[in-house]
């Protein structure tokens, strides 16, 4: 793993931001829902208006940067991450509601936005109330659950291009597909999004969210750290059923295992390393391919160097 950030550079970052927003050799297991990952050379938590300055600084110094939200769909290498990790968290999590429109900064948690929408009598975001990610991450991968997905409620997204230009994109320009948007290929950074919902009854919306929560608790292994569904849904199949039918329920390597409650989840049962998780994923992919001829594609994004 290359080294890019020295002490003087850390001080420069603290000048751009503040002492409290810059972390050195920060363990990434504190910033991912899998609770694994080695240290980031530097991790920063900028406000929305500070993102451009941090990215410009990285470009000037030739330092690689990685953008994350709540880390709910990430697997970070045990070796950690080189350069600067830009985390969209509380400092960039503003939410404003005007009529049927919701203006949300990229670091806003989906659960908070969905809850605020419900209390404002806005329906259409119930599906997202239990997704443990941020608006930025949800736009990036067109997150969805229980028949809903972000592309149905996005009106406009503000991104920062690799050239440092701020650009507004309509939902059509995002080129969304299943767990995909053009942001993934173009190196854009999501700064904020405008969502458009429908008016509804607050009590009915909250009841629907409560029902979805009940289903999640009943069917998903929420008692263990994970990154949600580990694999994308293969066309014509369900990943969890294929994995179960392959006899892999409970299969484990080190502290990582295929969930016995829902085979579509690989979980950290305690002390798992990123290498353990990758080993479980690879074995699952190999067995499902061997037994059923179906290729399972990872939904989880790997960051850093893996063997």
N, C-alpha and C positions, 0 to 999 in steps of 0.2 A: 504494500500500500504506500503510495507516494505521500510525501510530506509537503505541505504548501503554506501553512499558517504558522508564522513565528510570533514571538512575543510582541515585537513592534507592530505587526499587523493586527494583533488582538487589540492593542491600544488604539490603533486607527479606527477599528470597528466600534470601539467604545466611544470614540469622539463622534462618529456618525450617529450612533444610537445612544446608549447609556450603559453604565456599569451593570445595571440590573438586567439588561437585555442580551448580554453576551456571555456565553459559557465556553470554557475550554475543556477539551477532552471529556465531553459530556457523554455518559453512557446512554446508548440509544434504547436500552431495555426500559428506560423511563418514558420513552416517547413512542412506543408501539404497543398495540393491544396484544401482540404475541408475547410481550415482555422478554424479548431476546434482542441481541444486537450489541456489537462492540462500540467503542467510543467514536464520536464525531470529533474531528480536529477542533472545529469551532461550531457552535450552534447559536443562532440568533433568533430572537422573537420580536421582529419589528412591528410597528403599527402599519396600517395599510398605506399611509402616506410616505413611509420610509423605505418601502420595498425597492423602488427605483434606484435610490441612492446606494443601497446594499448591492444590488445587481451590477450597477455601474462600477462600483469599487472592485467587485470580483473580476469584471471584464478588464479593467485597467491593470490589475495585478496578475492576470492570467490564472486566477484561482477557480477551480471547478466548484459549482454549487449545486445543491440538491434541495428541491422544494418539497415540504411535507405538510400535512395537516395534523389530524389526530393520530396518524400512524395506524389506522384501522384496517388497512389493506396492504400492509408492507411486511416484508421479511428482510431485516437488515443483517448483513454478514457478521459473523463473530469477530471478524477483523476490524469492523467499524467502517467509517466513511472518511475519505479524504476531503480536504477543502472545507467549505462552509455549508452547513445545513440551515436553510431558511425555514423556520417553523411558523406557520400561520396558526396562532393561538389566540388567547384572550385579547392582546393588544389590537388585533385586527378582526374583531368579531361583532362589529356594530350591526344592529338590525333596526329597520324603520318600516312601518306599515302605513301606506296611504291608499285608502279605498281597497281595491282588490289586488294592489301591487305590494310586494314585499321587496325591500332593498336590503340585501344582506352582504356583508363583507365576507371574504373567502374563509376566514377563521371561525365564523359562526358555526356552532354545532347544529347539525340537522335536527336533533331532538328539540333544541331550544327554539329554532325557527318554526318547527311544526307545532310546538306547544303555543307559541305566541300567535301563530295563525289561527289555531283552534279558538283561543280566547278572544280573537278578533272576529270570530264567526266566519272564518274562511276555510273552505274544504278543498281537498285535492292533494294535500300533503300528508295525509294520515299514514301512508305506506312508509314514509321516511322517519316516522317518530322513533323507531327503534334501531335505526342504522347509526352505529357509533362513530360517524365520520363528520367532516366539515363540509360546508357548501363548496369550497374549492375542490376537494377530493371527489365530491359527488358529481360535480360538473365534469371534471376530468375523465371520469369513467362511466358517466351516465348511469349512476347508481340506481338500483331499483329493488323492489321487494313486493310480494303479495299483489302482483298484477299492476303495480304502478312504477313509473320511472321518471327521472328528472326531466327528460326531453319533453314530457307532456305539460310541464309547468314553467319551464324556462321561457322568458320573453327576450332577455338580452343578457349578455355576459361581457364584462370589461376585463380585457387581458393585457398583459405586458408582453410585447414581442421580444425575441432575442436581440433585436436591434435597439431596444429601449423605447419603442413607440407604444403608447396606450391606444388600444383599438377596441371598438365595440362590435360584438358579433351577435347576429340573430341566431335563433335555434337552428335555422336552416344552414347557416354558415358554419355551425359547429360540426356538421356532418356526423350526427350521432348514430350509433348502432348499438348492438347488444354489448354493454360494458365498454363502450368505446366513444371517443370524440376525437376530432382532428387535433386537439390540444396535445395529445400523446405524441404525435409525430412532429409537430411544428415547434415544440419547445416553448410554447406560450405559458405564461403564469397567470392563473385566474386571480384577479384582484377582488371582484365582486360580481354579484348576479342580481338581476331583477326577475322575480317570479310572479306569475299571474295566476291567481286562484279564483274559485267561484265562491259566492256567498252561500252560507249554510247555517244550520242551527248548532250553536256552541255545544249544547248537551249531546246532540247526536254525534258530532265530530269527536268529542272526548270519549264517548261510549265506544265508537269504532276504534279509536286508538287503544283503548283499554282491552278490547277484544283481540286486537293484533298482538298486544303485549302478552296476553294470556297464551296465545298460540306459540309465541316465541319461547316463553318460559317452558311450555310443555314439550316442545319439539327440539329446541336447540340447547347445546351444552354450554349455557351461559355461566356455569360455575367454574369454567376453566378459561385461561387466556387463549385467544385464537384470533384469526383474521377473518372471521365469518366463513362464508362458503369458500373452500380452498380452490375448487375448480369451476370453470365455466360450464354452463349446461350444454352438453353435446347435443347436436340436432337429433331429435327423435328419441332422446333418452334423458334420464335424470342421473347426474353424477353419483349422488348418494346411493341410489339403488344398484347401479353397476358395481360400486365398491363393495356394497353389502353382499351382492350375489357372487362376487369374486372371492368371498370368504375372508375379507380383510377387516371386518369389524374388530376394533381393539388392537389391530396390528401396531406394534410400537418399536421405536428405536430410541434408546436413552429415555429422556423425559417427554418425547413427542409420541403421539398416538393418534390413530384414527378413532374418532369419538364413537363410543358404544351407543350413545343416544341418537346420534345423527351422523351417518358415515360420510356425509359430504363435508364434514369439518375435521381438520387436523388440529389437535389441541396440545397445549403445553400443560402436562399433568404435574409439572414441578421440576425445575432445574433443566429444562430442555435447552439445547443450543440451536442456533440456526442450522447447523450441520445436521442435527438430529431430524429437524423438520423437513429439510430437503431430502434426506434419506428416506423418510416415510413417503413423501410425495412421489419420489422417483419410483419406489417399489410399487406404489399404487398404480401409477401410470403404466409401468411395465406389465403388471398382472392384468389390468383391465384390457390393455392392448392385446396381450397374449390370449386371454380367454374369450374376449368378445370382439376383437378387431376394432375397438373404438379408441380414438386418441383423446385423452383428457388434457385440456389446456388449462394451465394454472390461471386462476383469477387473481391470486396474490402476486404483487410486484416484488421482485427481488432487487435489493440495492446493495452495492458493494461487491467485493470479490468472493466468489465461491469456488471450491475445488471442483 
